[in-house]
Amino acid sequence: MAEAAKRIYTEFVQVDAPRQINIDCETRQEITNSMSQPTLSCFDKAQRVIYKLMKKDSYPRFLKSEIYQALLEPSDAS
C-alpha cells in the first residue's frame, strides 16, 4: 500500500507533479506529511475537495459549454 500511495502522491499531489490535481495548500501539506506512513485514508480529504470543486464549478461549466450543448442538439443522422 505504501508504494501505491507514493506513486499517487508523485503523479498527482506533489507540487509540480506531472498530473497535479487542484487542491489547496493545506490539503496538499497534510498529504505530504502522511507520506512517511501512508494510511488507507490519506487521500480522503483530497477526494472530498476535488468532488466539491467538480460539483460547484467544473461540472456546471461543462453543462453550459458549447461542446455539451452541441451534443444535446438532435442529430440529422437518423
N, C-alpha and C positions, 0 to 999 in steps of 0.2 A: 504494500500500500504506500509506503514512504516513497518508493521510486515513482509510482504513478502520480502522487501529489507533487513531487518535484518537477516532473515533466509538465504537468498542467501549469504550475507556477512559472516555469521558464518560458513556456509558449504563450501564456495568456495574461499573467498577472504582473510580473516584474516590470519595472519602468523600462521602456523601450523594447518590450517583448515583441517578437515578430508579429503576433496577432493580439496585441494588447487590448484588453477589454476596458470599457468606460466605467470605472468605479472611482469613488472618492479616495482621497489620500489616507484617511483614517482606516477604511476597509482594507486598502492595499497594505498598510503598515501592520494591521492585525494579522493578515495572512502571512506576511513576511516573517513576523515574529513566531508564527506557529510552524514554520518550515523546519525548525530544529527537531520537532517531534510532532509531525502532522497527525491529525485525527480524521475520522470519517466525516466530521462536521466542519472541517477547517475552511471550506469554501461556501458554507451555507449562507453567510451574510452577503457575500458577493452575488450569489444566486438571487437572493431577495432584492438586492439593489438593481440588478440587471432586469429582472422581471418587472419591477416597478417602473424603471425607465422605459421599457418596451410598452407597458400598459399606458403610461401617461404621455409619452412622446413619440416613440418610433412607430408604433402600430397606428395611432391616429393619423400621423403624417402619411404613412403608406396608404391608408384608406382614401386619403384625399389626393394622392399622386395621380398624375396623368396616366402612368402605366396601368395602375389598378383600374382607373376609370375606363380606360380603353378595353380592358378585359370584360367589363360589365356590359359593354355595348353588344347588341345582337350580332351574330356572325352572318355573313351572306353565303357561307358555305353550305347551308342546309337547304 
